[in-house]
Amino acid sequence: MLTCYRTRKRIGAYLDGALEGARAESAARHLAACTACQREAEGVLKIRALLREVLSQAGRVPEPDWTAFWPGIVRGVEQGKRWTPVRALQPVWLRPRLAVGSALVAAFLVSIMLWESGPVPHVLEAPVVVNSANSDYPGASLMVYHTPERDMTVVWVFGLDD
């Protein structure tokens, strides 16, 4: 199995005569004994013969005629500008799928606006006041958050990690 793998990788070089020494001898011995690799080599030879034939006829193939190519594209673009589909001219209510889909989306949006999931969350009556303060510690800063009507104050100290 491994010998077949190596030989199949080298069939092209072997048929070209590019293998030398032990590699060429090993490929020749294996090709003489293995029918699967022999078929592979025959396939490579057939493909090469077809390529030679095609390449020899390449000079006899006429060049394609491209004179009508761009005018055909321009003509197609111009026809596309004038064409309007019939469905685009129909009102929405005459297109059942679009009408039903639009009605479902509208009903969904109305139900979301009217749906009440519970009590409205409490909103603070008084604003939060934020002050900054200086400290005796160099490089530190203090932020003080508090509400004027409640007995709650939060103090954040920054810069003490150093």
C-alpha positions as CSV (number, residue, x, y, z in Angstrom):
1,M,0.0,0.0,0.0
2,L,2.8,2.5,0.9
3,T,4.8,1.4,-2.1
4,C,1.7,2.1,-4.4
5,Y,1.4,5.5,-2.8
6,R,5.0,6.4,-3.4
7,T,5.0,5.0,-6.9
8,R,1.8,6.8,-7.9
9,K,3.4,10.1,-6.8
10,R,6.4,9.4,-9.0
11,I,4.6,8.0,-12.1
12,G,4.8,11.2,-14.0
13,A,8.5,11.7,-13.3
14,Y,9.2,8.0,-14.1
15,L,7.5,8.3,-17.5
16,D,9.4,11.5,-18.2
17,G,12.7,9.7,-17.4
18,A,13.4,12.2,-14.6
19,L,13.9,9.6,-11.8
20,E,17.4,8.4,-11.2
21,G,19.1,5.4,-9.6
22,A,17.2,3.5,-6.9
23,R,14.0,5.5,-7.3
24,A,13.7,4.7,-11.0
25,E,14.5,1.0,-10.3
26,S,12.0,0.8,-7.5
27,A,9.3,2.4,-9.7
28,A,10.0,0.1,-12.6
29,R,9.9,-3.0,-10.3
30,H,6.6,-1.9,-8.8
31,L,5.0,-1.0,-12.1
32,A,5.9,-4.5,-13.4
33,A,4.2,-6.2,-10.5
34,C,1.2,-4.0,-9.6
35,T,-1.8,-3.9,-12.0
36,A,-3.4,-0.9,-10.3
37,C,-0.3,1.2,-10.7
38,Q,0.0,0.0,-14.3
39,R,-3.5,1.2,-15.0
40,E,-2.6,4.6,-13.4
41,A,0.5,4.8,-15.7
42,E,-1.6,4.0,-18.7
43,G,-4.1,6.7,-17.8
44,V,-1.3,9.2,-17.5
45,L,0.0,8.2,-20.9
46,K,-3.5,8.6,-22.4
47,I,-3.9,12.0,-20.9
48,R,-0.6,13.1,-22.3
49,A,-1.5,11.8,-25.8
50,L,-4.8,13.7,-25.7
51,L,-3.0,16.9,-24.5
52,R,-0.5,16.6,-27.4
53,E,-3.3,16.2,-29.8
54,V,-5.2,19.2,-28.5
55,L,-2.1,21.3,-28.4
56,S,-1.3,20.3,-32.0
57,Q,-4.8,21.4,-33.1
58,A,-4.7,24.6,-31.2
59,G,-3.2,26.5,-34.1
60,R,-6.2,25.3,-36.3
61,V,-8.9,26.5,-33.9
62,P,-10.4,29.8,-35.1
63,E,-10.5,32.7,-32.6
64,P,-13.9,33.4,-31.1
65,D,-15.9,36.3,-32.5
66,W,-16.3,38.9,-29.8
67,T,-17.7,41.7,-31.9
68,A,-21.3,41.3,-30.7
69,F,-20.3,40.7,-27.0
70,W,-20.4,44.3,-25.6
71,P,-23.4,45.4,-27.7
72,G,-25.3,42.4,-26.4
73,I,-24.5,43.4,-22.8
74,V,-25.5,47.0,-23.4
75,R,-28.8,45.9,-25.0
76,G,-29.6,43.6,-22.0
77,V,-28.9,46.5,-19.6
78,E,-31.2,48.8,-21.5
79,Q,-34.0,46.2,-21.7
80,G,-33.6,45.7,-17.9
81,K,-34.1,49.4,-17.3
82,R,-37.4,49.4,-19.2
83,W,-38.8,46.2,-17.7
84,T,-40.9,46.5,-14.6
85,P,-42.4,43.4,-13.0
86,V,-46.2,43.1,-12.8
87,R,-46.1,42.1,-9.1
88,A,-44.3,45.4,-8.2
89,L,-47.3,47.4,-9.6
90,Q,-49.9,45.5,-7.5
91,P,-51.0,47.0,-4.3
92,V,-50.0,45.3,-1.1
93,W,-53.6,44.0,-0.3
94,L,-53.6,42.1,-3.6
95,R,-50.5,40.1,-2.6
96,P,-51.8,37.7,0.1
97,R,-48.5,36.6,1.6
98,L,-47.2,40.2,2.0
99,A,-50.6,41.4,3.4
100,V,-50.8,38.5,6.0
101,G,-47.1,39.0,7.0
102,S,-47.6,42.7,7.5
103,A,-50.7,42.1,9.6
104,L,-48.9,39.6,11.8
105,V,-45.9,42.0,12.3
106,A,-48.3,44.9,13.2
107,A,-50.2,42.7,15.6
108,F,-47.0,41.5,17.2
109,L,-45.8,45.1,17.7
110,V,-49.1,46.3,19.2
111,S,-49.1,43.3,21.6
112,I,-45.6,44.1,22.8
113,M,-46.6,47.8,23.4
114,L,-49.7,46.8,25.3
115,W,-48.3,44.0,27.3
116,E,-47.5,44.8,30.9
117,S,-45.0,42.5,32.4
118,G,-45.4,43.7,36.0
119,P,-45.0,46.8,38.0
120,V,-43.0,49.6,36.6
121,P,-39.5,49.7,38.1
122,H,-39.0,52.3,40.8
123,V,-37.4,55.5,39.5
124,L,-35.4,57.6,41.9
125,E,-37.1,60.8,42.8
126,A,-34.0,62.6,43.6
127,P,-31.0,62.8,41.4
128,V,-27.7,61.3,42.4
129,V,-25.0,63.8,43.3
130,V,-21.4,63.1,42.4
131,N,-18.6,64.9,44.0
132,S,-14.8,64.5,43.8
133,A,-12.6,65.1,46.7
134,N,-8.9,65.4,47.4
135,S,-7.0,63.2,49.8
136,D,-3.8,63.4,51.8
137,Y,-2.4,60.4,49.8
138,P,-0.7,61.6,46.6
139,G,-2.0,59.9,43.5
140,A,-5.4,58.9,45.0
141,S,-8.7,60.3,44.0
142,L,-12.1,60.0,45.7
143,M,-15.5,60.0,44.2
144,V,-18.5,60.5,46.4
145,Y,-22.0,59.5,45.3
146,H,-25.0,60.4,47.4
147,T,-28.7,61.3,47.2
148,P,-29.8,64.4,49.0
149,E,-32.9,62.9,50.5
150,R,-31.6,59.5,51.6
151,D,-29.1,58.4,54.1
152,M,-26.9,56.5,51.6
153,T,-23.5,57.6,50.4
154,V,-21.0,55.6,48.3
155,V,-17.3,56.6,48.4
156,W,-14.9,55.2,45.8
157,V,-11.2,55.5,46.3
158,F,-9.0,55.2,43.2
159,G,-5.2,55.0,43.0
160,L,-4.3,53.1,46.2
161,D,-3.2,50.0,44.2
162,D,0.3,51.3,43.6
